[in-house]
């Protein structure tokens, strides 16, 4: 991706229309919704998520597509995630922990850093075969630079629940890598307070 690529008038116009049609919601504004006739069941999950995840887009529309400088992307990712998007799980020790499901993290990344990528770097089974660890890398692409963060996730082979152990470890590693950019990082600090 070249930072200095110039766009034709058509491309600029298209990007402006795309931006306005897909990213026009300002979810955390103090105004209330005026759609009294629509029930919560009629609201699609996508719309609800957009309303709850503060798109953080300024009134100025980028002319070079949807990419922005990394400082803008990181500022948006560091915002506190609304309680309604969090889930609660009980650890084997009996402690309840708040977390953001991987699919919500993925959606937030798509909204705030649409030109991101992620990849599994390694999958390693423990010597005793009782757990699996995954290393995951998330890369953010801005107009000025690109940066990546990696993290690990480990899951027990015998732990019951949804998905296989590799999926669980990958989801954990993905969430943690995104937290290294600031997404949901406030959840790690709540335990300290």
C-alpha positions in Angstrom: 0.0 0.0 0.0 1.6 3.2 -1.1 0.9 6.2 1.2 1.2 8.8 -1.6 -1.1 7.3 -4.1 -3.3 9.9 -5.6 -6.9 9.1 -6.4 -9.0 10.1 -9.3 -12.1 12.3 -8.8 -14.2 9.3 -9.4 -12.4 7.3 -6.7 -12.6 10.2 -4.2 -16.3 10.6 -4.9 -16.8 6.8 -4.5 -14.9 6.8 -1.2 -16.9 9.7 0.1 -20.2 8.0 -0.8 -19.0 4.7 0.8 -17.9 6.5 3.9 -21.2 8.3 4.3 -23.4 5.3 3.6 -21.5 2.8 5.8 -19.9 4.9 8.5 -22.4 7.7 9.1 -23.7 6.5 12.6 -22.5 8.4 15.6 -23.4 5.8 18.3 -22.3 7.4 21.5 -24.1 10.7 21.0 -26.4 11.7 23.7 -29.5 11.9 21.5 -32.0 9.2 22.0 -33.3 7.0 19.2 -36.6 8.2 17.7 -37.7 4.8 16.3 -40.3 4.0 18.8 -42.1 1.6 16.5 -39.2 -0.8 16.1 -38.7 -3.4 18.7 -35.2 -4.5 19.9 -35.8 -7.8 18.0 -36.1 -5.9 14.7 -32.7 -4.3 15.2 -30.1 -6.3 13.4 -27.0 -7.4 15.4 -24.8 -5.5 13.0 -26.7 -2.2 13.5 -26.8 -2.8 17.3 -23.0 -3.4 17.3 -22.3 -0.3 15.3 -24.4 1.7 17.7 -22.6 0.3 20.7 -19.0 0.4 19.4 -18.6 4.1 18.7 -17.3 4.4 15.2 -15.4 7.5 16.3 -15.3 8.9 12.8 -14.8 12.6 12.6 -16.9 14.9 10.4 -13.9 15.3 8.0 -14.0 12.5 5.4 -10.8 10.8 4.4 -10.1 11.3 0.7 -7.7 8.3 0.4 -10.2 5.6 1.1 -10.9 4.3 4.6 -7.4 4.2 5.8 -6.2 6.7 8.5 -3.0 7.4 10.3 -2.2 4.9 13.0 -2.5 7.4 15.8 -6.2 7.8 14.9 -6.8 4.1 14.7 -5.1 3.5 18.0 -7.1 6.3 19.7 -10.3 4.6 18.6 -9.2 1.1 19.7 -8.2 2.4 23.2 -11.8 3.6 23.9 -13.6 1.6 26.6 -15.8 -1.2 25.2 -19.5 -0.8 26.3 -20.7 -3.2 29.0 -23.4 -4.6 26.7 -20.7 -6.1 24.4 -18.9 -7.9 27.3 -19.5 -11.5 28.4 -18.8 -13.1 31.7 -17.2 -16.5 32.2 -16.2 -18.4 35.3 -12.7 -19.6 35.5 -11.9 -23.1 36.9 -10.8 -21.4 40.1 -14.3 -20.0 40.5 -13.4 -16.4 39.7 -15.7 -14.5 37.2 -13.9 -12.7 34.4 -15.3 -10.2 31.9 -14.2 -10.6 28.3 -15.0 -9.6 24.8 -15.9 -12.5 22.5 -13.6 -12.9 19.6 -16.3 -12.2 17.0 -17.0 -8.8 18.7 -13.3 -8.0 18.7 -13.2 -8.9 15.0 -16.1 -6.6 14.3 -14.6 -3.7 16.3 -11.4 -4.1 14.4 -13.3 -4.0 11.1 -15.1 -0.8 12.2 -12.1 1.1 13.6 -9.1 -0.4 11.6 -10.6 -1.8 8.4 -7.3 -2.5 6.9 -6.0 -4.9 9.6 -4.8 -8.5 9.1 -4.3 -11.4 11.4 -2.5 -14.7 11.2 -1.7 -17.7 13.3 2.1 -17.8 13.7 2.4 -21.2 15.4 0.4 -24.0 17.1 2.2 -25.9 19.8 1.0 -28.9 21.8 2.5 -29.3 25.3 4.9 -32.3 25.8 2.3 -34.1 27.9 -0.4 -33.5 25.3 -2.8 -31.8 27.8 -2.8 -28.3 26.3 -2.3 -26.4 23.1 -0.8 -22.9 22.6 -1.3 -20.6 19.7 0.7 -17.5 18.7 -1.4 -15.0 16.8 -0.2 -11.8 15.0 -2.4 -8.8 14.3 -1.1 -6.1 11.9 -2.6 -2.6 11.6 -2.1 -0.7 8.4 -2.3 3.1 8.6 -1.6 5.8 6.0 1.7 6.5 7.7 3.0 3.1 8.8 2.1 -0.4 9.8 2.6 -2.1 13.1 2.0 -5.6 14.5 1.5 -7.2 17.9 1.6 -10.8 18.8 0.3 -12.8 21.7 -0.4 -16.3 22.9 -3.4 -18.2 24.0 -3.4 -21.6 25.7 -6.3 -24.0 26.1 -6.7 -27.3 27.8 -7.3 -30.3 25.6 -9.8 -31.8 28.1 -11.7 -28.7 29.0 -15.4 -29.0 28.0 -17.2 -26.3 26.1 -17.8 -24.9 22.7 -15.2 -25.4 20.0 -12.0 -27.4 19.9 -8.9 -26.5 22.0 -7.1 -24.9 19.0 -10.1 -22.6 18.3 -10.2 -21.6 21.9 -6.5 -20.9 22.1 -6.6 -19.0 18.8 -9.5 -16.8 20.0 -7.7 -16.1 23.2 -4.5 -15.2 21.4 -6.4 -13.0 19.0 -8.1 -11.0 21.8 -4.8 -10.6 23.6 -3.0 -9.4 20.5 -5.8 -6.8 19.9 -5.5 -5.8 23.6 -1.9 -4.9 23.0 -3.2 -2.2 20.7 -5.5 -1.1 23.5 -8.8 -2.8 22.5 -10.5 -3.9 25.7 -7.3 -3.2 27.7 -9.4 -1.6 30.4 -10.7 -5.1 31.3 -7.2 -6.2 32.4 -7.0 -3.2 34.8 -10.4 -3.7 36.5 -9.0 -6.7 38.4 -6.3 -4.4 40.0 -8.7 -1.7 41.1 
